[in-house]
Amino acid sequence: MDLGLSERGQRLREELQDFVTTRVIPNEGTYQEQIEAAGDRHHHPAIMQELKAEARSRGLWNLFLPDEERGAGLTNLDYAHLAELTGRSVVIAPEAVNCNAPDTGNMEVLHLFGSAEQQQRWLEPLLEGEIRSSFFMTEPDVASSDARNIRSRIERDGDEYVINGRKWWSTGAASPRCEVGIFMGVTDPDAEPYRQQSMVLVPMDAPGVEVVRELPVFGHYDGHGGHPEVAFEDVRVPASNLIAGEGDGFAIAQARLGPGRIHHCMRMIGMAERAFDLMCERALVREPFGQPIARQGMFQHWIAQARVRIEQARLLTLKTAHLMDTVGTRGARMEIAAIKIVAPSMAEWVLDKAIQTYGGGGFTDDQPLAMMWAHARTLRMADGPDEVHEMALARRELKPYQQRD
């Protein structure tokens, strides 16, 4: 099994590594300063526009999309290697190369299932980085980890669909640059469970759409439009805004979440690698009790464990990407579940030890560690809780033994 890069993928990796190292990470402070100076956490700073322009000039744009006409035309395996590098600056780098969630997933949906009209109206501006988007799935009143619980309604009325419901953790929806969202809701409550739901495009300026509140994550508010709660009250959209057909919501969701999860996992590995670098550098200069932390046995245990855990997660994720390329997303669904379990927990563990190594400074914004830890911790819930993936994986492993009886 060859988990290496293609020749083109290697060239792009070298270009992206230079871009992230020399341009993105050095401008993280500038990015935050420009947002603070504007007094608006959703401000789109000038430095981001500069980085986007440079990324495009370097050919580092829409790397996630395998279509050669609209994207970079890379395999999942090639892109997995690249996504790791963007994880080293997870707040800035993904957007700078137009590979940021939830836009990537929404673009994939529109590319695979959107009509020509939908692609022209929404996909093209997203591919150009001109607008942002959101994804409306999780609901506050039900356990949305079982998507069959979703209660929001999408009802046909002549040439329109009428939408009612309440969603939250709608990433990006509070940004003034967010112009559209993909809404998942019930179109036929009497259909079999996996044919009840559909997806429809909802412009953010449609009457009846209200951003109710922004949700803090561990006491802090994310930029990029946050993760707000959004209410939909008698929202009317043209019937042509339906994606694919009625009842196709679950199939679309699976097509969207498979690649998205591998993108998240590789970014987690990139975060862990940056935390590893910071932890080692700090351990060599911090000297409690008369010697550098790096000389202490406990820290050396952490370093060894961190390296082993990062390498294990990377190999499993690259194997999953290889399987997605060779047998398809459906054929790799158990491996996709496995990396979703492994990568966030690995990153959380490494980041925890890096914070501990830094001492009090690790809890501040002087370093990116606290922010990255919060990101890793939330991913153990986002895109499906770990427990759901563990349940699916365990059932798959037990099935051959049950068939022997």
VOKEPA-928910 format. One line per 8 residues: number of its first residue (from 1); their letters; for each residue x negated, y, z negated of C-alpha. Coordinates in Angstrom, 3 decimals. Layout:
N
NUM = a = X/Y/Z | ...
This chain:
405
1 = mdlglser = 0.000/0.000/0.000 | -1.653/3.220/1.204 | -0.702/6.130/-1.069 | -3.050/8.619/0.530 | -2.319/11.682/2.638 | -2.102/11.825/6.388 | -4.709/13.955/8.155 | -2.225/16.827/8.482
9 = gqrlreel = -1.064/16.384/4.914 | -4.653/16.611/3.708 | -5.183/19.876/5.592 | -2.032/21.339/4.087 | -3.035/20.153/0.638 | -6.383/21.923/0.884 | -4.677/25.103/2.082 | -2.045/24.930/-0.658
17 = qdfvttrv = -4.617/24.231/-3.357 | -6.526/27.334/-2.359 | -3.324/29.390/-2.243 | -2.144/28.277/-5.684 | -5.587/28.602/-7.275 | -6.720/31.916/-5.800 | -3.457/33.765/-5.172 | -0.551/32.379/-7.181
25 = ipnegtyq = -1.977/31.643/-10.634 | -4.009/34.909/-10.788 | -0.778/36.840/-10.083 | 1.395/35.197/-12.762 | 0.765/38.165/-15.051 | 1.581/40.666/-12.308 | 4.819/38.818/-11.601 | 5.954/39.105/-15.218
33 = eqieaagd = 4.808/42.721/-15.510 | 6.833/43.764/-12.468 | 9.965/42.082/-13.812 | 9.533/43.730/-17.225 | 8.921/47.123/-15.622 | 12.186/46.810/-13.693 | 14.107/46.049/-16.890 | 16.008/43.253/-15.143
41 = rhhhpaim = 15.075/39.613/-15.623 | 16.588/38.822/-12.204 | 14.475/41.432/-10.429 | 12.732/40.118/-7.326 | 9.209/41.489/-7.763 | 7.129/42.855/-4.928 | 4.326/40.387/-5.637 | 6.671/37.520/-4.754
49 = qelkaear = 7.360/39.055/-1.361 | 3.615/39.408/-0.818 | 3.005/35.773/-1.754 | 5.833/34.586/0.489 | 4.437/36.489/3.451 | 0.993/35.023/2.864 | 2.368/31.494/2.441 | 4.151/31.754/5.793
57 = srglwnlf = 1.025/33.051/7.493 | -0.884/30.055/6.130 | 1.722/27.575/7.351 | 2.847/26.795/3.791 | 6.603/27.160/4.255 | 9.558/24.757/3.877 | 7.119/21.947/3.184 | 9.879/19.808/1.625
65 = lpdeerga = 11.973/19.388/4.789 | 10.957/16.378/6.920 | 12.553/17.832/10.049 | 9.813/19.098/12.359 | 11.969/21.805/13.931 | 13.201/23.428/10.726 | 10.620/22.232/8.200 | 7.073/20.971/7.957
73 = gltnldya = 7.958/17.487/9.195 | 6.067/15.766/6.370 | 6.733/12.349/4.909 | 7.914/12.070/1.306 | 4.452/10.758/0.431 | 2.665/13.749/1.930 | 5.043/16.198/0.306 | 4.706/14.465/-3.075
81 = hlaeltgr = 1.004/15.324/-3.116 | 1.819/18.957/-2.254 | 4.632/19.306/-4.780 | 2.179/18.404/-7.537 | 0.133/21.496/-6.726 | 3.168/23.788/-6.933 | 3.852/22.393/-10.407 | 0.664/24.035/-11.662
89 = svviapea = 2.524/27.357/-11.442 | 6.080/26.109/-11.667 | 7.725/29.538/-12.041 | 6.119/31.128/-8.986 | 4.570/28.627/-6.590 | 7.728/26.724/-5.505 | 9.527/29.935/-4.538 | 6.426/31.381/-2.865
97 = vncnapdt = 6.456/28.462/-0.394 | 10.294/28.282/-0.222 | 10.361/24.893/-1.941 | 12.287/25.829/-5.076 | 15.319/24.149/-6.615 | 18.247/24.218/-6.196 | 17.687/25.692/-2.748 | 15.724/22.673/-1.512
105 = gnmevlhl = 18.528/20.267/-2.378 | 21.152/22.547/-0.888 | 19.133/22.965/2.295 | 18.766/19.197/2.579 | 22.542/18.795/2.208 | 23.240/21.380/4.893 | 20.584/19.907/7.165 | 21.955/16.367/6.831
113 = fgsaeqqq = 25.701/16.973/6.501 | 26.451/20.576/7.426 | 28.346/21.583/10.539 | 26.693/23.761/13.167 | 28.663/26.731/11.827 | 27.601/26.021/8.219 | 23.981/25.639/9.237 | 23.962/28.922/11.131
121 = rwleplle = 25.737/30.845/8.347 | 23.905/29.449/5.322 | 21.070/27.078/6.180 | 19.137/29.442/8.431 | 18.993/32.325/5.868 | 17.934/29.844/3.183 | 15.180/28.461/5.389 | 14.009/32.020/5.998
129 = geirssff = 13.960/32.731/2.256 | 16.372/35.629/2.752 | 18.961/34.432/0.218 | 19.235/32.069/-2.760 | 21.877/29.455/-3.589 | 23.325/27.450/-6.473 | 24.806/24.003/-7.078 | 28.023/23.678/-9.079
137 = mtepdvas = 28.404/20.204/-10.565 | 28.026/20.020/-14.372 | 31.060/20.985/-16.479 | 31.150/22.115/-20.126 | 34.265/20.154/-21.088 | 33.259/16.646/-19.981 | 30.233/14.332/-20.080 | 29.019/15.167/-16.587
145 = sdarnirs = 26.252/12.558/-16.756 | 29.102/10.345/-15.526 | 30.155/12.356/-12.496 | 33.466/10.475/-12.392 | 34.484/12.631/-15.368 | 34.400/15.861/-13.372 | 37.792/17.575/-13.514 | 37.423/20.632/-11.265
153 = rierdgde = 39.875/20.584/-8.367 | 39.544/21.289/-4.666 | 43.050/21.313/-3.149 | 44.022/21.771/0.494 | 46.464/24.561/1.288 | 46.923/24.979/5.016 | 43.692/26.212/6.544 | 42.095/26.799/3.141
161 = yvingrkw = 40.885/24.974/0.074 | 41.842/26.323/-3.355 | 39.217/25.780/-6.051 | 39.766/25.765/-9.807 | 37.326/24.763/-12.523 | 34.497/25.786/-14.777 | 30.853/24.846/-14.232 | 27.688/25.522/-16.171
169 = wstgaasp = 23.939/25.057/-15.813 | 24.489/26.548/-12.369 | 20.862/27.382/-11.676 | 20.316/30.645/-9.834 | 23.948/31.739/-9.797 | 23.356/34.972/-11.753 | 20.819/36.319/-9.260 | 22.023/39.108/-6.971
177 = rcevgifm = 20.204/37.218/-4.211 | 22.411/34.130/-4.725 | 25.001/34.318/-1.959 | 26.469/30.815/-1.842 | 26.885/27.660/-3.896 | 27.844/24.054/-3.236 | 30.818/23.113/-5.429 | 31.640/19.496/-6.323
185 = gvtdpdae = 35.196/18.772/-7.375 | 38.131/16.364/-7.084 | 40.114/16.368/-3.845 | 42.044/13.112/-4.420 | 42.439/11.938/-8.030 | 44.215/8.772/-6.836 | 41.416/7.523/-4.606 | 38.953/4.877/-5.762
193 = pyrqqsmv = 36.438/6.395/-8.232 | 33.630/7.117/-5.804 | 35.909/8.614/-3.138 | 37.738/11.134/-5.314 | 35.316/14.022/-4.993 | 34.154/16.349/-2.264 | 31.716/19.212/-1.780 | 32.592/22.635/-0.457
201 = lvpmdapg = 30.624/25.823/0.184 | 31.705/28.756/-1.985 | 30.398/32.287/-1.321 | 29.504/34.015/-4.592 | 31.516/37.100/-3.605 | 34.725/35.117/-3.066 | 37.625/36.470/-5.188 | 38.056/34.363/-8.324
209 = vevvrelp = 34.366/33.500/-8.782 | 33.092/34.861/-12.113 | 29.710/34.442/-13.762 | 30.976/34.138/-17.347 | 27.681/34.104/-19.225 | 24.059/33.203/-18.870 | 22.862/30.257/-20.924 | 19.611/30.525/-22.892
217 = vfghydgh = 17.182/27.600/-22.791 | 15.615/27.091/-26.218 | 16.438/30.707/-27.029 | 15.035/32.214/-23.831 | 16.620/33.268/-20.547 | 15.121/32.070/-17.307 | 14.724/34.371/-14.347 | 15.607/33.318/-10.806
225 = gghpevaf = 19.296/33.770/-11.671 | 19.249/31.707/-14.865 | 21.571/28.769/-15.485 | 24.944/30.429/-16.061 | 28.454/29.270/-16.761 | 30.687/30.109/-13.804 | 34.489/30.155/-13.672 | 36.493/29.480/-10.496
233 = edvrvpas = 40.119/30.612/-10.609 | 42.238/30.102/-7.496 | 39.204/30.641/-5.291 | 40.147/30.318/-1.634 | 37.674/29.325/1.062 | 38.225/28.281/4.690 | 38.787/24.576/5.217 | 35.725/24.683/7.476
241 = nliagegd = 33.616/25.195/4.326 | 34.110/21.509/3.425 | 30.822/19.613/3.770 | 31.223/16.387/5.771 | 34.639/14.915/4.849 | 36.977/14.658/1.893 | 35.778/11.983/-0.509 | 32.146/12.224/0.600
249 = gfaiaqar = 30.967/14.066/-2.529 | 29.284/11.110/-4.230 | 27.453/9.997/-1.096 | 26.187/13.533/-0.512 | 25.117/13.831/-4.162 | 23.036/10.673/-3.934 | 21.370/11.867/-0.738 | 20.628/15.204/-2.429
257 = lgpgrihh = 19.362/13.918/-5.769 | 16.973/11.235/-4.524 | 14.406/13.531/-2.885 | 15.060/16.216/-5.517 | 14.025/13.915/-8.320 | 10.722/13.033/-6.703 | 10.033/16.753/-6.172 | 10.696/17.408/-9.868
265 = cmrmigma = 8.494/14.511/-10.939 | 5.499/15.613/-8.897 | 5.835/19.140/-10.231 | 5.858/17.641/-13.732 | 2.548/15.968/-12.955 | 1.117/19.270/-11.747 | 2.258/20.929/-14.973 | 0.624/18.182/-17.005
273 = erafdlmc = -2.647/18.565/-15.081 | -2.744/22.290/-15.776 | -1.976/21.668/-19.444 | -4.789/19.093/-19.492 | -7.227/21.676/-18.099 | -6.179/24.282/-20.650 | -6.356/21.770/-23.501 | -9.899/20.682/-22.635
281 = eralvrep = -11.138/24.259/-22.217 | -9.612/25.288/-25.540 | -10.971/22.259/-27.410 | -14.533/23.161/-26.492 | -14.381/26.665/-28.008 | -11.974/26.347/-30.956 | -13.917/25.346/-34.092 | -11.913/24.507/-37.204
289 = fgqpiarq = -13.928/22.993/-40.090 | -17.296/23.734/-38.518 | -17.101/21.864/-35.211 | -15.255/22.104/-31.898 | -11.961/20.258/-31.699 | -13.407/18.353/-28.742 | -15.684/16.432/-31.122 | -12.863/15.151/-33.271
297 = gmfqhwia = -11.694/11.607/-32.771 | -8.018/12.528/-32.783 | -8.481/14.981/-29.936 | -10.508/12.469/-27.928 | -7.636/10.028/-28.387 | -5.262/12.671/-27.001 | -7.500/13.295/-23.993 | -7.798/9.610/-23.157
305 = qarvrieq = -4.056/9.071/-23.552 | -3.224/12.154/-21.499 | -5.414/11.044/-18.613 | -3.972/7.524/-18.638 | -0.364/8.754/-18.802 | -0.825/11.296/-16.019 | -2.449/8.736/-13.721 | 0.252/6.139/-14.397
313 = arlltlkt = 3.027/8.634/-13.665 | 1.315/9.825/-10.497 | 0.826/6.310/-9.119 | 4.428/5.325/-9.819 | 5.724/8.520/-8.210 | 3.547/8.116/-5.131 | 4.668/4.497/-4.819 | 8.274/5.715/-4.954
321 = ahlmdtvg = 7.600/8.262/-2.221 | 6.023/5.533/-0.095 | 9.094/3.330/-0.553 | 11.415/6.194/0.368 | 9.479/6.563/3.602 | 9.408/2.837/4.409 | 12.691/1.389/3.087 | 14.778/4.513/2.525
329 = trgarmei = 16.096/6.333/-0.524 | 18.678/3.653/-1.213 | 16.006/0.954/-1.198 | 13.912/2.952/-3.665 | 16.711/3.930/-6.062 | 15.337/1.919/-8.973 | 11.886/3.413/-8.561 | 13.484/6.867/-8.364
337 = aaikivap = 15.214/6.148/-11.687 | 11.916/4.937/-13.169 | 9.946/8.063/-12.281 | 12.747/10.241/-13.613 | 12.299/8.452/-16.963 | 8.503/8.524/-16.939 | 7.399/11.903/-15.561 | 9.232/14.403/-17.822
345 = smaewvld = 8.393/12.429/-20.974 | 4.761/12.205/-19.914 | 4.574/15.938/-19.242 | 6.319/16.739/-22.518 | 3.791/14.604/-24.428 | 0.755/16.189/-22.745 | 2.133/19.698/-23.209 | 2.864/19.017/-26.871
353 = kaiqtygg = -0.766/18.042/-27.446 | -2.007/21.063/-25.481 | 0.123/23.368/-27.637 | -1.227/21.677/-30.758 | -4.781/22.208/-29.509 | -4.189/25.910/-28.950 | -2.698/26.416/-32.398 | -0.486/29.471/-32.855
361 = ggftddqp = -1.409/30.799/-29.419 | 0.226/27.805/-27.815 | 3.672/28.949/-28.934 | 3.376/32.385/-27.316 | 3.645/33.607/-23.737 | -0.105/34.269/-23.673 | -0.373/30.813/-22.147 | 2.177/29.002/-19.918
369 = lammwaha = 2.350/25.981/-22.245 | 5.519/26.832/-24.203 | 7.433/27.664/-21.034 | 6.274/24.471/-19.338 | 7.156/22.383/-22.410 | 10.707/23.763/-22.354 | 10.916/22.982/-18.633 | 9.753/19.393/-19.169
377 = rtlrmadg = 12.134/18.877/-22.075 | 15.152/20.100/-20.133 | 14.328/17.798/-17.220 | 14.910/14.817/-19.494 | 18.567/15.869/-19.258 | 18.773/17.542/-15.846 | 19.397/15.381/-12.764 | 20.808/12.768/-15.135
385 = pdevhema = 19.794/11.993/-18.729 | 16.972/9.541/-19.249 | 19.404/7.182/-20.955 | 21.559/6.899/-17.828 | 18.548/6.045/-15.683 | 17.367/3.528/-18.293 | 20.817/1.897/-18.284 | 20.786/1.603/-14.483
393 = larrelkp = 17.248/0.242/-14.472 | 17.976/-2.289/-17.215 | 21.087/-3.563/-15.455 | 19.095/-4.036/-12.256 | 16.373/-5.973/-14.094 | 18.869/-8.186/-15.911 | 20.885/-9.083/-12.821 | 18.653/-11.935/-11.541
401 = yqqrd = 18.694/-13.576/-14.984 | 22.472/-13.358/-15.234 | 22.839/-15.038/-11.839 | 20.951/-18.090/-13.100 | 23.712/-18.990/-15.543
